[in-house]
């Protein structure tokens, strides 16, 4: 069992799995607290944990409650994250103030990856990552996810980066930062709501065992503690219609410019616009991607624990 920070509180299920070298999958909590309407958010949180267990792994939904980082939540804690209006949104830079002040918050990709890695977890499933924003040359707006993943040894199963971002620039930035990317049964980087962004990936794998082999090679090289992204496309049958996606995204970007929305407000505005303008279809594509990523992450975690 890897060394762990003394400030972390592991659920019994997660602790037992780590002690017995059984597979564990980390899950973020922002999708539950801030990404879905109630009461569906709780049902989705429970569903994702059930999918992990069905894949033979222990789910470790990550959150901070009353200043305590929790790796794995019990039923009451999951219900609290889903139903408490005061639960904040925490990136990894927010963790120290949250702990010091006894705050409660749902963890983003960066905070989840950081805490999960500190707990000794190696596999994390999410929807889409943050990245370089459009008009970066004017705003210098880049998600904290990228820098954190450049220095955190964890494998992240995702459907690419959010399609509202500058995908080519994000891929270039990940290359610069040394974050490895594997296309899972694809030669094209996924487009979050879409099966493909049109951008190529350099490496393609076809089985969870191959992913585990790359993880093992990372450790053998003993290089920088960077993450490994496993880019898993949403099935074409469940993706958002590409023509609808492109039209609505263009409208959303234009409205964002007209209203002068900048900084951290851009992403939630654009995602909410897409949900409303597509009649909820973008949300369903997002959830389809998350479910697929969770299923694959459980298989990768099982392959990793078997090595």
BAFI-3210 file (N, C-alpha, C; in Angstrom, 3 decimals, decimal comma, padded with zeros to 6 digits):
// residues 307
n [1|2|3|4|5|6|7|8|9|10|11|12|13|14|15|16|17|18|19|20|21|22|23|24|25|26|27|28|29|30|31|32|33|34|35|36|37|38|39|40|41|42|43|44|45|46|47|48|49|50|51|52|53|54|55|56|57|58|59|60|61|62|63|64|65|66|67|68|69|70|71|72|73|74|75|76|77|78|79|80|81|82|83|84|85|86|87|88|89|90|91|92|93|94|95|96|97|98|99|100|101|102|103|104|105|106|107|108|109|110|111|112|113|114|115|116|117|118|119|120|121|122|123|124|125|126|127|128|129|130|131|132|133|134|135|136|137|138|139|140|141|142|143|144|145|146|147|148|149|150|151|152|153|154|155|156|157|158|159|160|161|162|163|164|165|166|167|168|169|170|171|172|173|174|175|176|177|178|179|180|181|182|183|184|185|186|187|188|189|190|191|192|193|194|195|196|197|198|199|200|201|202|203|204|205|206|207|208|209|210|211|212|213|214|215|216|217|218|219|220|221|222|223|224|225|226|227|228|229|230|231|232|233|234|235|236|237|238|239|240|241|242|243|244|245|246|247|248|249|250|251|252|253|254|255|256|257|258|259|260|261|262|263|264|265|266|267|268|269|270|271|272|273|274|275|276|277|278|279|280|281|282|283|284|285|286|287|288|289|290|291|292|293|294|295|296|297|298|299|300|301|302|303|304|305|306|307]
n.u [000,853|000,741|002,544|000,666|-000,839|-001,273|-003,469|-005,569|-008,719|-009,702|-012,285|-013,719|-014,083|-012,350|-009,876|-009,624|-009,497|-007,084|-005,244|-005,455|-004,567|-006,394|-008,309|-008,915|-010,846|-010,699|-013,081|-014,396|-016,107|-017,351|-019,095|-021,304|-022,012|-022,100|-022,539|-024,905|-028,527|-030,632|-032,913|-031,283|-028,533|-027,617|-028,503|-026,942|-024,370|-024,503|-024,933|-022,523|-020,679|-021,712|-021,185|-018,405|-018,051|-019,323|-017,450|-015,544|-013,980|-013,172|-015,028|-013,869|-015,025|-014,172|-013,972|-014,071|-014,952|-016,042|-013,449|-011,913|-010,208|-011,698|-011,429|-013,309|-016,695|-019,352|-022,865|-024,392|-022,588|-022,239|-024,841|-024,899|-022,996|-024,387|-026,694|-026,272|-026,307|-024,216|-021,822|-018,684|-016,788|-013,826|-010,600|-007,199|-005,606|-007,222|-007,338|-005,712|-006,615|-009,281|-008,997|-007,824|-009,796|-011,949|-013,792|-016,249|-016,244|-016,689|-014,590|-012,640|-011,194|-008,398|-008,049|-009,091|-007,374|-004,967|-005,460|-006,230|-003,910|-002,215|-003,293|-002,483|-003,741|-004,054|-005,650|-008,107|-011,302|-013,062|-015,071|-014,559|-011,461|-010,114|-008,530|-006,603|-007,983|-010,044|-008,952|-006,618|-004,276|-005,066|-006,274|-004,805|-005,791|-005,895|-006,614|-006,153|-005,900|-004,008|-001,323|-001,226|-001,565|000,806|002,581|001,744|001,420|-000,785|-003,291|-005,581|-008,734|-010,533|-012,806|-011,359|-010,720|-012,804|-015,000|-015,482|-013,142|-009,828|-008,785|-006,529|-004,482|-004,478|-003,611|-001,034|000,008|-000,104|001,773|004,093|004,239|004,803|002,900|001,633|-000,365|-002,771|-004,656|-007,628|-008,443|-008,665|-007,494|-007,772|-008,033|-010,473|-013,532|-014,945|-018,081|-018,271|-017,251|-014,841|-012,309|-011,028|-008,331|-005,135|-003,823|-000,754|-000,251|-001,886|-003,886|-005,371|-006,361|-007,110|-004,956|-002,780|-002,712|-002,070|000,456|001,850|001,684|003,248|005,696|006,135|006,714|008,996|010,824|011,227|010,925|009,847|007,065|004,548|001,176|-000,865|-002,879|-005,772|-007,462|-010,687|-013,159|-016,562|-019,184|-020,142|-022,865|-023,940|-023,012|-023,166|-025,015|-022,887|-023,208|-025,163|-023,787|-021,614|-022,957|-024,399|-022,329|-020,906|-022,810|-022,923|-020,319|-020,309|-022,305|-021,113|-018,916|-020,293|-021,515|-019,395|-018,220|-015,743|-012,719|-013,022|-015,728|-016,384|-016,360|-018,527|-020,671|-020,674|-021,052|-023,549|-025,094|-024,928|-026,301|-028,914|-029,511|-029,386|-031,440|-030,897|-029,424|-026,641|-025,892|-026,683|-024,921|-022,539|-022,866|-023,009|-020,396|-019,000|-019,938|-018,893|-016,172|-015,850|-016,450|-014,321|-012,137|-012,377|-011,710|-009,080|-007,925|-008,214|-006,523|-004,128|-003,813|-003,409|-000,849]
n.v [-001,192|002,155|005,037|007,473|010,711|012,138|013,717|012,803|011,123|007,945|005,937|002,955|000,974|001,749|001,800|-000,896|-002,104|-001,046|-002,026|-004,727|-004,859|-004,581|-003,391|000,141|003,005|006,415|009,066|012,189|014,866|017,183|016,960|015,933|017,813|020,290|019,949|018,821|018,785|018,671|016,069|014,434|014,465|013,084|010,497|009,929|010,056|007,831|005,866|005,910|005,041|002,464|001,374|001,238|-000,669|-002,844|-003,389|-004,636|-003,112|-000,775|002,117|005,459|008,182|011,532|014,191|017,202|017,507|019,439|020,415|018,141|016,041|013,582|010,323|008,449|008,061|007,658|006,718|008,807|010,937|011,206|011,975|014,407|015,933|016,058|017,453|019,763|023,175|024,819|023,646|024,061|024,680|023,134|023,578|022,344|024,318|025,402|023,703|023,822|026,256|025,388|023,192|024,446|026,198|024,621|024,138|022,878|021,108|020,239|018,355|019,350|018,254|018,738|018,907|016,448|014,621|015,275|014,685|011,983|010,774|011,301|009,584|007,188|006,117|005,067|005,288|007,222|008,335|010,506|013,062|015,226|016,962|020,126|022,848|024,718|027,847|029,257|032,108|032,446|033,905|036,448|036,367|034,664|032,418|029,426|026,131|024,943|022,255|021,239|021,958|020,724|018,011|017,595|017,114|015,018|011,677|009,815|007,932|009,086|008,559|009,800|011,722|013,217|016,754|019,463|020,483|023,129|024,413|025,383|022,967|021,989|023,713|022,973|020,306|020,753|022,095|020,095|018,357|019,915|020,027|017,429|015,424|012,287|010,801|008,432|007,071|005,377|002,679|004,303|006,557|009,193|012,135|012,345|014,335|015,209|015,915|014,842|012,084|012,394|014,876|015,513|015,826|014,205|011,377|010,249|007,717|004,606|002,368|-000,837|-002,461|-002,823|-003,972|-003,198|-000,483|-000,624|-001,679|000,481|002,238|000,828|000,971|003,722|003,966|002,374|003,858|005,961|008,733|012,188|012,972|012,694|012,686|010,178|010,261|008,645|008,539|008,235|007,730|008,957|006,759|006,711|006,480|007,681|010,222|013,860|015,410|016,314|018,574|020,089|020,549|022,191|024,449|025,432|025,858|027,912|029,952|030,191|031,057|033,532|034,924|034,912|036,606|038,984|039,582|040,036|038,106|036,606|034,875|032,604|032,380|031,713|028,947|027,571|029,129|028,617|025,821|025,579|027,012|025,323|023,079|024,093|025,070|022,798|021,306|019,640|017,593|017,757|017,338|014,681|013,403|014,013|012,569|009,979|009,717|009,889|007,580|005,553|006,046|005,490|002,752|001,754|002,650|001,078|-001,417|-000,941|-000,364|-002,870|-004,397|-003,142|-003,673|-006,357|-006,738]
n.w [000,000|-000,984|000,398|002,239|002,601|005,815|006,173|004,699|004,436|004,080|002,723|004,168|002,240|000,164|001,519|002,298|-000,228|-001,263|000,605|000,094|-002,441|-004,508|-007,347|-007,727|-008,512|-009,028|-008,752|-009,768|-007,998|-008,802|-010,951|-009,734|-007,741|-009,102|-011,810|-012,733|-012,741|-009,798|-008,811|-010,225|-010,188|-007,904|-008,475|-010,725|-009,600|-007,887|-009,816|-011,301|-009,387|-009,040|-011,549|-011,480|-009,439|-010,668|-012,559|-011,100|-009,390|-006,710|-006,008|-005,689|-004,917|-004,759|-002,456|-000,444|002,841|005,446|005,805|005,525|003,354|001,471|000,359|-001,313|-000,596|001,790|001,793|002,969|002,831|000,061|-000,607|000,683|-000,773|-003,156|-002,477|-000,912|-000,936|-000,220|-000,808|-002,166|-005,213|-005,874|-007,009|-007,331|-006,197|-004,311|-002,201|000,168|001,528|001,924|003,630|005,837|006,714|007,231|005,236|002,861|-000,185|-003,660|-005,779|-008,569|-011,742|-011,432|-008,608|-007,813|-009,112|-007,862|-005,084|-005,257|-006,258|-004,123|-002,313|-003,254|-005,454|-008,884|-011,109|-012,703|-013,520|-015,653|-017,313|-019,545|-019,957|-018,752|-020,547|-022,949|-023,554|-026,150|-028,052|-026,625|-026,925|-026,362|-023,849|-022,185|-020,920|-019,367|-018,351|-015,006|-014,880|-016,700|-015,949|-013,440|-014,093|-015,381|-013,391|-011,836|-011,098|-012,448|-014,122|-016,401|-017,507|-020,100|-022,205|-024,022|-024,277|-023,209|-025,759|-026,194|-025,986|-027,201|-028,997|-030,638|-029,638|-026,972|-027,115|-028,083|-025,897|-023,934|-025,004|-024,766|-021,997|-021,420|-020,996|-021,463|-024,063|-024,889|-027,451|-027,117|-028,810|-031,006|-033,534|-033,528|-031,611|-029,111|-029,101|-026,831|-026,545|-029,001|-031,082|-032,341|-032,510|-034,731|-034,585|-034,649|-032,742|-031,333|-030,375|-030,153|-028,336|-027,578|-025,583|-022,042|-020,764|-022,307|-021,708|-018,976|-019,257|-020,363|-018,214|-016,383|-017,685|-017,523|-014,780|-014,648|-016,097|-014,411|-014,618|-014,957|-012,817|-014,352|-015,715|-017,391|-020,137|-021,118|-023,884|-024,587|-026,832|-026,968|-027,914|-031,378|-031,870|-029,660|-029,541|-029,677|-032,256|-034,857|-036,605|-035,285|-032,906|-033,803|-034,798|-032,558|-030,734|-032,001|-031,825|-029,049|-028,402|-029,684|-028,246|-025,777|-026,236|-026,869|-024,448|-022,836|-021,196|-019,268|-018,181|-015,410|-015,645|-018,219|-019,098|-017,564|-018,536|-021,339|-021,413|-020,170|-021,991|-024,229|-023,272|-022,940|-025,534|-027,092|-026,241|-024,078|-025,201|-025,343|-022,711|-022,350|-024,117|-022,844|-020,427|-021,468|-022,375|-019,932|-018,600|-020,263|-019,892|-017,188|-017,073|-018,650|-017,129|-014,805|-015,832|-016,608|-014,135|-012,962|-014,599|-014,011|-011,232|-011,342|-012,210]
ca.u [000,000|001,628|002,448|-000,440|-000,827|-002,026|-004,695|-006,600|-009,601|-010,114|-013,430|-013,337|-014,035|-011,124|-008,718|-009,522|-009,055|-005,665|-004,464|-005,498|-004,088|-007,489|-008,422|-009,668|-010,999|-011,077|-014,134|-014,538|-017,418|-017,983|-020,228|-022,439|-022,410|-022,256|-022,679|-026,187|-029,664|-031,139|-032,170|-030,569|-027,102|-027,359|-028,688|-025,766|-023,254|-024,674|-024,771|-021,106|-020,056|-022,172|-020,461|-017,056|-018,145|-019,653|-016,204|-014,638|-013,119|-013,790|-015,125|-013,354|-015,473|-013,321|-014,548|-013,609|-016,097|-015,650|-012,000|-011,258|-010,245|-012,211|-011,186|-014,403|-017,761|-020,459|-024,141|-024,766|-021,651|-022,578|-026,079|-024,562|-022,373|-025,414|-027,825|-025,926|-026,032|-023,009|-020,625|-017,939|-016,064|-012,433|-009,445|-006,150|-005,073|-008,162|-007,384|-005,140|-007,576|-010,458|-008,636|-007,533|-011,014|-013,007|-014,803|-016,660|-016,254|-016,560|-013,279|-012,503|-010,202|-007,076|-008,066|-009,311|-006,140|-003,962|-005,777|-006,217|-002,511|-001,672|-003,816|-001,903|-004,552|-003,393|-006,610|-009,117|-012,230|-013,798|-015,696|-013,579|-010,523|-009,940|-007,401|-006,323|-009,200|-009,996|-008,441|-005,617|-003,282|-005,597|-006,710|-003,868|-006,649|-005,581|-007,070|-005,167|-005,756|-002,839|-000,112|-001,284|-001,334|002,209|003,412|000,992|001,447|-002,077|-003,840|-006,888|-009,569|-011,365|-013,279|-010,644|-010,937|-014,103|-014,951|-015,573|-011,778|-008,959|-008,262|-005,139|-003,573|-004,397|-002,741|000,333|000,427|000,146|003,058|005,137|004,298|005,237|001,805|001,404|-001,749|-003,074|-005,997|-008,129|-009,090|-008,889|-006,316|-008,145|-008,324|-011,918|-014,005|-015,841|-019,429|-018,119|-016,323|-013,530|-012,031|-010,318|-006,892|-004,559|-003,030|000,465|-000,222|-003,190|-003,899|-006,629|-006,806|-006,697|-003,630|-001,789|-002,616|-001,319|001,852|002,429|001,834|004,402|006,887|006,340|007,373|010,333|011,690|011,510|011,057|008,968|005,821|003,455|000,009|-001,101|-004,261|-006,349|-008,513|-011,688|-014,251|-017,966|-019,632|-020,760|-024,327|-024,354|-022,434|-024,017|-024,967|-021,789|-023,674|-025,814|-022,712|-020,851|-023,819|-024,715|-021,101|-020,630|-023,754|-022,532|-019,106|-020,677|-023,006|-020,113|-018,178|-021,182|-021,819|-018,152|-017,947|-014,331|-012,139|-013,620|-017,157|-016,588|-016,703|-019,907|-021,625|-020,748|-021,636|-024,977|-025,708|-025,069|-027,375|-030,212|-029,735|-029,528|-032,533|-030,361|-028,689|-025,218|-025,744|-026,766|-023,658|-021,551|-023,052|-022,625|-018,936|-018,558|-020,204|-017,903|-014,866|-015,853|-016,340|-012,955|-011,225|-012,433|-010,949|-007,655|-007,510|-008,078|-005,309|-002,991|-003,648|-003,016|000,556]
ca.v [000,000|003,314|006,017|008,403|011,892|011,927|014,524|012,156|010,145|006,938|005,110|001,579|000,215|002,109|001,354|-002,353|-002,451|-000,727|-002,957|-006,049|-004,670|-004,706|-002,174|001,302|004,067|007,725|009,791|013,566|015,152|018,400|016,603|015,694|019,028|021,484|019,669|018,208|019,231|017,759|015,064|013,522|014,427|012,003|009,221|009,723|009,722|006,435|005,022|005,810|004,145|001,103|000,911|000,862|-001,949|-003,883|-003,705|-005,316|-002,164|000,025|003,526|006,431|009,540|012,417|015,484|017,740|017,757|020,048|020,545|016,830|015,429|012,219|009,466|007,494|008,622|006,771|007,153|010,112|011,938|011,426|012,748|015,771|016,596|016,264|018,260|020,924|024,357|025,534|022,929|024,872|024,014|023,222|023,144|021,923|025,473|025,735|022,662|024,262|027,114|024,618|022,407|025,329|026,869|023,651|024,258|021,683|021,385|019,179|018,482|019,365|017,301|018,951|018,558|015,003|013,939|015,512|013,931|010,549|010,344|011,315|008,404|005,991|005,620|005,267|005,399|008,254|008,473|011,765|013,308|015,905|017,794|021,517|023,032|026,077|028,471|030,005|033,473|032,389|034,962|037,684|036,191|033,822|031,589|028,002|025,377|024,437|020,805|020,875|022,024|019,712|016,691|017,499|016,742|014,065|010,347|009,147|007,705|009,723|008,130|010,957|011,820|014,354|017,999|020,052|020,949|024,582|024,906|025,297|021,604|021,888|024,391|022,157|019,163|021,268|022,399|018,814|017,861|020,719|019,664|016,043|014,541|011,281|010,587|007,203|006,946|004,024|002,155|005,415|007,292|010,597|012,607|012,547|015,711|015,365|015,567|014,206|010,957|012,826|016,299|015,657|015,899|012,863|011,005|009,565|006,338|003,961|001,080|-001,528|-003,237|-002,293|-004,510|-002,346|000,746|-000,969|-001,835|001,824|002,734|000,148|001,533|005,033|003,767|001,814|004,942|006,812|010,090|013,167|012,392|013,223|011,825|009,508|010,438|007,599|009,277|007,226|008,466|008,602|006,022|007,571|006,433|008,462|011,560|014,966|015,596|017,256|019,837|020,815|020,975|023,304|025,627|025,957|026,363|029,218|030,895|030,382|031,865|034,896|035,543|035,102|037,818|040,149|039,872|040,331|037,083|036,248|034,144|031,361|032,354|031,318|027,529|027,248|029,795|027,917|024,490|025,765|027,431|024,138|022,225|024,716|025,214|021,474|020,595|018,619|016,544|017,822|016,718|013,226|012,964|014,105|011,440|008,758|009,674|009,585|006,160|004,754|006,237|004,796|001,313|001,467|002,862|-000,097|-002,488|-000,584|-000,545|-004,314|-004,835|-002,600|-004,371|-007,740|-006,799]
ca.w [000,000|-001,088|001,475|002,067|003,450|007,055|006,195|003,896|005,073|003,106|003,110|004,483|000,990|-000,548|002,295|002,192|-001,586|-001,392|001,429|-000,534|-003,814|-005,455|-008,153|-007,234|-009,511|-008,489|-009,453|-009,301|-007,417|-009,338|-011,815|-008,849|-007,031|-009,932|-013,232|-013,089|-011,930|-008,773|-008,044|-011,120|-009,881|-006,956|-009,184|-011,576|-008,722|-007,457|-010,997|-011,654|-008,409|-009,334|-012,732|-011,035|-008,723|-011,647|-013,243|-010,181|-008,679|-005,657|-006,387|-004,729|-005,207|-003,955|-002,070|000,839|003,714|006,722|005,846|005,454|002,025|001,579|-000,800|-001,142|000,226|002,122|001,223|003,513|002,309|-001,341|-000,605|001,089|-001,914|-004,174|-002,049|-000,095|-001,770|000,218|-001,254|-003,112|-006,297|-005,461|-007,777|-006,402|-005,471|-003,243|-001,178|001,449|002,243|002,326|004,805|006,963|007,177|007,481|004,184|002,120|-001,612|-004,658|-006,398|-010,019|-012,241|-010,846|-007,188|-007,691|-009,502|-006,819|-003,869|-005,548|-006,344|-002,761|-001,619|-003,846|-006,568|-010,166|-012,217|-012,443|-014,650|-015,687|-018,613|-020,381|-019,227|-019,123|-021,452|-023,406|-024,040|-027,393|-027,889|-025,568|-027,111|-025,773|-022,452|-021,430|-020,075|-019,487|-017,192|-014,051|-015,069|-017,499|-015,143|-012,375|-014,681|-015,768|-012,242|-011,014|-011,715|-012,421|-015,457|-016,461|-018,626|-020,414|-023,589|-024,566|-023,542|-023,547|-027,145|-026,214|-025,859|-028,378|-028,882|-031,118|-028,719|-025,757|-027,409|-028,136|-024,529|-023,262|-025,507|-024,131|-020,583|-021,282|-020,577|-022,495|-024,503|-025,614|-027,998|-026,856|-030,009|-031,933|-033,984|-033,456|-030,262|-028,963|-029,026|-025,684|-026,995|-030,311|-031,076|-032,839|-032,675|-035,986|-034,336|-034,494|-031,571|-031,765|-029,899|-030,013|-027,640|-027,833|-024,430|-020,738|-020,433|-022,958|-020,913|-017,770|-019,664|-020,485|-016,845|-015,802|-018,320|-016,905|-013,496|-014,874|-016,570|-013,255|-015,109|-014,293|-012,314|-015,167|-015,886|-018,661|-020,551|-021,959|-024,592|-024,916|-027,481|-026,791|-029,106|-032,387|-031,734|-028,496|-029,588|-030,085|-033,704|-035,111|-037,192|-034,200|-032,006|-034,364|-034,903|-031,231|-030,132|-032,614|-031,219|-027,657|-028,383|-030,055|-027,127|-024,723|-026,582|-026,774|-023,041|-022,148|-020,182|-019,323|-017,054|-014,942|-015,974|-019,616|-019,263|-017,165|-019,421|-022,614|-021,214|-019,904|-023,259|-025,064|-022,737|-023,234|-026,969|-027,716|-025,586|-023,177|-025,916|-024,998|-021,394|-022,517|-024,723|-021,774|-019,522|-022,188|-022,344|-018,564|-018,318|-020,986|-019,269|-015,902|-017,361|-019,093|-016,006|-013,930|-016,489|-016,540|-012,747|-012,726|-015,300|-013,266|-009,958|-011,631|-012,649]
c.u [000,890|001,480|001,337|-000,281|-001,713|-003,317|-005,836|-007,420|-010,109|-011,344|-012,939|-013,178|-012,738|-009,894|-008,536|-009,003|-007,562|-004,805|-004,391|-005,063|-005,171|-007,693|-009,315|-009,720|-011,438|-012,136|-014,202|-015,946|-018,065|-019,158|-021,486|-022,937|-022,786|-022,568|-024,031|-027,311|-030,034|-032,541|-031,346|-029,097|-026,759|-027,493|-027,477|-024,551|-023,309|-024,458|-023,297|-020,363|-020,450|-021,445|-019,034|-017,099|-018,461|-018,416|-015,164|-013,709|-013,898|-013,861|-014,600|-013,770|-014,776|-014,055|-013,873|-014,843|-015,612|-014,141|-011,228|-011,345|-010,636|-012,031|-012,154|-015,424|-018,779|-021,759|-024,519|-023,870|-021,928|-023,853|-025,821|-023,941|-023,426|-026,461|-027,523|-025,526|-024,738|-021,725|-019,952|-017,342|-014,580|-011,483|-008,322|-005,558|-005,959|-008,092|-006,840|-006,069|-008,810|-010,169|-008,471|-008,788|-012,163|-014,114|-015,135|-016,715|-016,165|-015,280|-013,365|-011,499|-008,863|-007,034|-008,252|-008,040|-005,084|-004,230|-005,735|-004,790|-001,864|-002,131|-003,262|-002,722|-003,847|-004,351|-007,751|-009,984|-012,974|-014,457|-014,698|-012,705|-010,674|-008,738|-007,172|-007,604|-008,980|-009,607|-007,401|-004,612|-003,748|-005,836|-005,712|-004,613|-006,395|-006,002|-005,910|-004,962|-004,410|-001,557|-000,081|-000,993|000,104|003,102|002,699|000,905|000,102|-002,547|-005,284|-007,631|-010,575|-011,816|-012,646|-010,795|-012,258|-014,026|-015,136|-014,189|-011,061|-008,240|-006,840|-004,138|-003,400|-003,484|-001,284|000,869|000,731|001,465|004,212|005,339|004,732|004,182|001,493|-000,071|-001,830|-004,487|-006,482|-008,991|-009,473|-007,558|-006,585|-008,475|-009,824|-012,276|-015,032|-017,267|-019,387|-017,093|-014,920|-013,456|-011,399|-008,809|-006,320|-003,936|-001,839|000,474|-001,644|-003,021|-005,287|-007,159|-006,392|-005,298|-002,521|-001,614|-001,791|000,159|002,553|002,635|003,060|005,702|007,184|007,122|008,802|011,312|012,083|011,760|010,173|007,630|004,609|002,342|000,044|-002,578|-004,671|-007,586|-009,501|-012,912|-015,634|-018,395|-020,353|-022,279|-024,833|-023,761|-023,489|-023,902|-023,904|-022,237|-024,352|-024,772|-022,017|-021,688|-024,056|-023,466|-020,734|-021,545|-023,339|-021,298|-019,407|-021,383|-022,054|-019,310|-019,040|-021,444|-020,569|-017,809|-016,507|-013,945|-012,890|-015,100|-017,421|-017,073|-018,119|-020,947|-021,798|-021,407|-023,138|-025,720|-025,933|-026,193|-028,734|-030,507|-029,864|-030,660|-032,069|-029,532|-027,201|-024,957|-025,789|-025,496|-022,539|-021,655|-022,705|-021,108|-018,426|-018,782|-019,171|-016,524|-014,769|-015,716|-014,908|-011,968|-011,219|-011,633|-009,449|-007,136|-007,328|-006,815|-004,060|-002,755|-003,192|-001,534|001,493]
c.v [001,244|004,248|007,028|009,584|011,653|012,727|013,858|011,173|009,196|006,205|003,698|000,754|000,486|001,611|-000,160|-002,769|-002,174|-001,701|-004,337|-006,014|-004,987|-003,379|-001,108|002,331|005,349|008,367|011,203|013,792|016,414|018,077|016,385|017,005|020,173|021,206|019,171|018,777|018,194|017,286|014,112|013,407|013,297|010,648|008,919|009,365|008,279|005,479|004,831|004,915|002,697|000,534|000,495|-000,497|-003,092|-004,312|-004,325|-004,413|-001,437|001,476|004,428|007,822|010,470|013,728|015,940|018,096|018,254|020,073|019,246|016,287|013,956|011,485|008,295|008,064|007,550|007,388|008,561|011,220|012,239|012,256|014,197|016,553|016,952|017,288|019,537|022,099|025,069|024,832|023,722|024,019|024,226|022,703|022,820|023,107|025,858|024,776|023,138|025,221|026,349|023,805|023,305|025,962|025,920|023,685|022,907|022,026|020,127|019,422|018,428|018,297|017,488|018,540|017,059|014,241|014,073|014,640|012,427|010,031|010,324|010,101|007,099|005,392|005,929|005,459|006,321|008,387|009,791|011,903|013,892|016,797|019,261|021,648|024,486|026,661|029,141|031,450|033,537|033,527|036,289|037,539|035,453|032,866|030,115|027,296|024,932|022,937|020,462|020,883|020,977|018,328|016,504|017,055|015,768|012,725|009,651|008,979|008,180|009,258|009,235|010,885|013,025|015,563|018,592|020,743|022,453|025,220|024,880|023,955|021,488|022,550|023,595|020,955|019,597|021,541|021,124|018,207|018,601|020,325|018,214|015,090|013,581|011,094|009,277|007,289|005,533|003,588|003,277|006,034|008,793|010,966|012,867|014,022|015,942|014,982|014,749|013,082|011,369|014,343|016,579|015,706|014,495|012,643|010,175|008,080|005,830|002,631|000,470|-002,324|-002,545|-002,770|-003,691|-001,038|000,484|-001,152|-000,498|002,436|002,121|000,693|002,933|004,893|003,274|002,896|005,895|008,252|011,052|012,542|012,961|012,192|011,135|009,676|009,294|008,211|008,283|007,902|008,007|007,823|006,938|007,606|007,304|009,873|012,609|015,122|016,649|018,599|020,706|021,369|022,224|024,582|026,259|026,516|027,726|030,289|031,211|031,277|033,325|035,607|035,828|036,382|039,065|040,563|040,147|039,345|036,601|035,376|032,865|031,253|031,806|029,876|027,202|027,907|029,017|026,545|024,597|026,166|026,212|023,235|022,789|024,717|023,879|020,672|019,468|017,551|016,562|017,174|015,203|012,669|012,988|012,898|010,115|008,598|009,290|008,112|005,265|004,858|005,490|003,286|000,946|001,628|001,675|-001,249|-002,206|-000,781|-002,022|-004,855|-004,360|-003,376|-005,804|-007,858|-007,055]
c.w [000,000|000,104|001,192|003,008|004,663|007,078|005,449|004,719|003,992|003,619|003,403|003,197|000,240|000,197|002,184|000,814|-001,764|-000,602|000,800|-002,004|-004,838|-006,179|-007,519|-008,360|-008,819|-009,379|-008,903|-008,749|-007,968|-010,250|-010,976|-008,245|-007,962|-011,399|-013,683|-012,223|-010,872|-009,155|-008,927|-010,751|-008,915|-007,640|-010,068|-010,724|-008,256|-008,632|-011,343|-010,667|-008,667|-010,549|-012,374|-010,338|-009,679|-012,434|-012,336|-009,408|-007,595|-006,120|-005,277|-005,189|-004,229|-003,683|-000,791|001,657|005,070|006,891|005,762|004,026|002,147|000,257|-000,683|-000,180|000,589|001,586|001,687|002,975|000,840|-001,454|-000,215|-000,072|-002,967|-003,767|-001,305|-000,990|-001,400|-000,197|-002,363|-004,227|-006,044|-006,528|-006,817|-005,628|-004,290|-002,060|000,169|002,184|002,728|003,581|006,030|007,546|007,461|006,453|003,575|000,643|-002,442|-005,444|-007,923|-010,439|-011,533|-009,373|-006,983|-008,023|-008,415|-005,590|-004,104|-005,612|-004,967|-001,963|-002,191|-004,971|-007,886|-011,336|-011,796|-013,692|-014,538|-017,052|-019,579|-019,533|-019,604|-020,036|-021,776|-024,003|-025,391|-027,093|-026,772|-025,690|-026,523|-024,276|-021,570|-020,498|-020,356|-018,211|-016,316|-014,192|-015,703|-016,675|-014,051|-012,929|-015,121|-014,620|-011,301|-011,723|-011,498|-013,855|-015,475|-017,712|-018,888|-021,870|-024,265|-023,669|-024,003|-024,910|-027,277|-026,194|-027,205|-028,310|-029,428|-030,177|-027,432|-025,971|-027,487|-026,740|-023,751|-023,721|-024,841|-022,675|-020,353|-020,782|-021,714|-022,809|-025,278|-026,167|-027,772|-028,031|-030,981|-032,316|-033,996|-032,025|-030,140|-028,811|-027,949|-026,072|-028,291|-030,229|-031,501|-032,906|-034,024|-035,835|-034,117|-033,121|-032,066|-031,424|-029,698|-029,294|-027,796|-026,648|-023,132|-020,354|-021,089|-022,190|-019,657|-018,080|-019,816|-019,103|-016,175|-016,385|-017,794|-015,602|-013,678|-015,325|-015,450|-013,679|-014,343|-013,925|-013,066|-015,312|-017,243|-018,986|-021,462|-022,594|-025,190|-025,541|-027,026|-028,036|-030,081|-032,243|-030,589|-028,493|-029,929|-031,599|-034,039|-035,688|-036,136|-033,242|-032,543|-034,425|-033,529|-030,556|-030,703|-032,021|-029,777|-027,546|-028,713|-028,906|-025,976|-024,979|-026,409|-025,331|-022,219|-021,051|-020,353|-018,136|-016,709|-015,292|-017,376|-019,735|-018,794|-018,055|-020,715|-022,470|-020,967|-021,175|-024,143|-024,582|-023,129|-024,734|-027,696|-027,091|-024,685|-023,866|-025,573|-023,643|-021,511|-023,148|-023,697|-020,850|-020,181|-022,185|-020,966|-018,242|-019,009|-020,361|-017,944|-016,115|-017,755|-017,949|-015,056|-014,520|-016,450|-015,128|-012,423|-013,385|-014,550|-011,975|-010,153|-011,999|-011,486]
res [x|x|x|x|x|x|x|x|x|x|x|x|x|x|x|x|x|x|x|x|x|x|x|x|x|x|x|x|x|x|x|x|x|x|x|x|x|x|x|x|x|x|x|x|x|x|x|x|x|x|x|x|x|x|x|x|x|x|x|x|x|x|x|x|x|x|x|x|x|x|x|x|x|x|x|x|x|x|x|x|x|x|x|x|x|x|x|x|x|x|x|x|x|x|x|x|x|x|x|x|x|x|x|x|x|x|x|x|x|x|x|x|x|x|x|x|x|x|x|x|x|x|x|x|x|x|x|x|x|x|x|x|x|x|x|x|x|x|x|x|x|x|x|x|x|x|x|x|x|x|x|x|x|x|x|x|x|x|x|x|x|x|x|x|x|x|x|x|x|x|x|x|x|x|x|x|x|x|x|x|x|x|x|x|x|x|x|x|x|x|x|x|x|x|x|x|x|x|x|x|x|x|x|x|x|x|x|x|x|x|x|x|x|x|x|x|x|x|x|x|x|x|x|x|x|x|x|x|x|x|x|x|x|x|x|x|x|x|x|x|x|x|x|x|x|x|x|x|x|x|x|x|x|x|x|x|x|x|x|x|x|x|x|x|x|x|x|x|x|x|x|x|x|x|x|x|x|x|x|x|x|x|x|x|x|x|x|x|x|x|x|x|x|x|x|x|x|x|x|x|x|x|x|x|x|x|x]
***
